[in-house]
Amino acid sequence: MVTPFPQELEHVRRRPTAITALVVFLGYLAVIIGANRVFASDIDFGEVAASPQSVRDGVVLPVALATTYLVAVTTALGWWRPALREPSRRPSLPKWLWAIPVLAFAGPALDVTRSTHVDDFSTSHLVWLGVGFALVGFSEELMTRGLLVTGFRAQLVEVWVAVGTSVLFGMMHGLNVFFGQDASTTVKQVLGTIPMGVLFYVCRRVTGSLVPAMVIHALVDFALVVFGGPDATLNELDPNEGLPIGSTLAMLLAIVAVVVHRKRLFHSVDDQAAPGVNV
């Protein structure tokens, strides 16, 4: 029989539950919405990355406030260890799976070097983008692949942890429609970020830490903007100028890994030791 994934909970202040994680998630969304209304109500969403000032007001300040909320909540719950680290006793995974986080990092890094628009950004613009997307990578991963995974693992089998957190990761990007992004682009973004959630989940499982997923997430967003240039509408690149490589290959490999190695990815060492374990 498959049981919920074991976690290291020696120092938690509140036992993890799925409900607690979902309440924190809803609070995170509320903070993002409120902060956006305060700091970026006069910024067109498509131009939020167009200048240092718009990045500061539309990305850095709202996400910094949401990050502060998450740090405070995670500390109050005492969930830092299970949120940031995989259990010490993990099933051995095939070595080739390390290609997934490597390619997930290399693709966006290459896009930055391939971009013909790097010189269109001022130094201060690039710095604000770097700070903003570092906060995005940290906060969105801590929320979804950190706190949601911790809460869901307390009550759900791991396959539903992976699916549930990836779907919620996609759905949280649906907020962009309230910030001015058109509905069709928002739907495409939601559907596109669900498999990205699977990629980041696999990165956590393979590396044993949430930090690589945070770094890769930040780099993916940074590279997307730098590749498109400051005049590009956010999330709507012009295909005539070429398309970024991004983490597409890594994402496809992550999906392959989930299908081919699902028993190792979705089960603990204890699960694998028990006979008759199935997904």
N, C-alpha and C positions, 0 to 999 in steps of 0.2 A: 504493500500500500504506500502511495506517495504522500508524504506529510509536508507541511510548510517548511520552507528553507530555514535551517538553523542559523542563528545570529549570535554575535557576542554582545550580550546585554548586561554585563556585570556593573557598569557604571551609569546606566540609564536612570533618570529620575521618574519617568513615566513609561510604563510598559507600552511598546508600540502596538497600535491597532490601525486598521484601515480607515476607520472613521476619523481618528485623530489626524492622520495624514491628509485626508480629504478636507478636513476643516482648515488645516494649515494652507492647503492648496487654494481653497476659496479665499482665504485671507490674503494670500499672495496676489491673486488676481485683483482683489479689491484695492490693494495698495497700489498696484500698477495703474489701474484705472483712475484712482484719485490723484496720484502723483502726475499722471499725464494731463489731467484737467488743470492742475495747478501750474505746472511748468511749461507745458507745450500746447496749450489750447489754441494758440494762434499760429501753429506750425502745420503746414500741409504735410500729411503723412508721407507722401511720395518724395518729399524734399527734406525729410528729417536728417539725412546724412549729407546734405548739400553744402554745409558750411560749418566752421568750428562752432559757431554760436548755436546752430540748430542741433548739432550733435550733443553739445553740452546740455541744452534745455530739453531736447526730445529723447535723449538716450541716457546720458550720464546721470543727470539728477533724478529722474524717475526710477531708474534701475538701482541707483545707489540707495534710495530710500527703501526699495523692495529688498535689497540685499541686507540692509540694516535690520529689517523686520525678520528675515530668515535667520540671520546670525543670532538675534535675540531669542527667537522661538526654539531654534535648535539647541542653544545653550540651556534654556529653561527646561526643555524635555530631556536633555542629556543624551541626544541621539547622534552626536558627532561621530563616534567610532563606527557604528553600523552604517551610518550614512556615507562615510568616506571610504570605508574599507570592506572588502569581501572577507568572509570568515576565513580564519587561518587554515582550516581543513577544507580544501576544495578538491574536486576531482581533477585529475590531470587532463589537460586538453592538448590536442595535437599542436605541434610546434608551428605549423603553417598558419594557425589562427593569428599569430603575432603579425602577419602581413596586414591584417585588417587595421589595427591602430596605426601602423607605419604608413600605409597608403592613405589613411584618413588624414594624416598630418601632411604627407608629402604633396597630395593633390592640391589643396588650397595654397600651400607654400609656393608651389610652382606657378599657380595662377597669379600670385603677387608679382613674381619675377617676369611673367609673360605680359602683364598689363601694360598697355600703351598709355595709361592715364596716370601713372604714379606721379609724374611731374606736374600734373594738374592740381595736385593737392599741396597746400602749404604744410610746413613742418607742424605747426600748431594743429592743423586739421587732422593730420595723421596721428598726432598724439591723442587728441580727443577721441578719435575713432578707436585707437588702441585701448584707451582706458574704458570707453563705453562698452566695447565688445568683450573686454576682459570681465567686466561686471556682469554682462549678459551670460557669458559662458559659465561663470561661477554660480550665479543665482539660479538660472534655469536648470542647470545640472544638479545643484544641491536640492532644488525643489523636486524635480521629477525622478532622476536616477539616484537621488539621495534619500530624501524624506519619504517620498511616495513608495520607493522600493522597500525602505525599512518598515513602514506601516503595513504595506500589502504582504510582505513576507511573513508577518506574524499570523496571517489567517488564510492566505491563498497559496496554492501550489505555484511553483516558479514560472511555469509557462504563462499563467494568467498575470503574474507580476510583470513579466516582460511585455505582454500584450496590453495590459491595462495602463501601464505607465507610458507606453509609446503612444497609445491613442489619446491619453490626456495631454501628452506633450504636443501632439498635433492640434488638439482642440483649443489649447491655450493660445495658439496663434490666430484663432478665430476672433480674438479681441481686436485685431487690427481693423476689422470692418467698422468698429465703433470709433476708431481713430482717424477714419477717412479713407482707408483703402477700399477699392471697389470690391464688390461681392465675388465676382468671378476670380479675381486674383487671389482673394482670401481663401476661397475654396481650394484652389490649386496649391496654395501654400500649406493649408491644413493637410491635404492629402500627401504632399511631398515631405512634410516633416514627420509623419508617422513612421515611414521606413528609416528616416534619419534617427528617430528615437531608438529603433532596433539596433542601428549601428552603434550608437553611444552606449546602449545596454551591453552589447557584445564587447565593446572596448573595456567597460568596467569589469566584466567577467574574466576577460583574458588577462588584463594587467593586474587585477586584484585591487585596483584603486579607482576612485572616482576622478582623481586629478587629471589623468590623461584625457578623459572625456571632456573635462572643463576646458583644457587647453585647446583641444581640437575644435570644440564648439566655437570658442572665441575666434579661432583662426579662420574657420569656415565663413563666419559672418563678416569678418574683416576683409578677407580675400574677395568676397562677393561684391562688396562696395568698391574696393580699390580696382577690381577688374572692370566694373561698369563705369567708373569715373564719377566725379561730383555732380555732373549734369544728368546722370541716369536716374530714372524714377525707381525708387526702392522696390525691390522684388519684381521689376519688369525690365530685364535687360533686352537690348536690341540684338536680335540674332544675326543681323547683318554685320555686326562688329565682332562676331565670334562668340562662343559660349565658354564659360569656365569649365575646367576639368572637375574642380571641386572634389568631393568625396564619393563620386558616383561609383567608381569601381569598388571602393571599400564597402560601400553600402550594399552593392550586389553580392560581394563576398560574405558579408555579414548575414544576409538572407540565406545564402547557400549553407553557411555554417549552422544556422538555426535549424534548417531542414535536415542536414546530414548528421550533425552532432548534437541533436536536440537532447538525447539522454544525458550526455555529459554536461551540456550547458544548463539544463533545467533541473538537474538533480544534485544533491549534496553527496559527499562521500558515503554517508550513512544510507542514503537512498540506494546508491549503487550496490552496496553490500547486501541489500535485501533482495531476495529472488522475486521475479515476476514484476519488476518495475516497468511501467509503460507510461507514455505521455497520453 
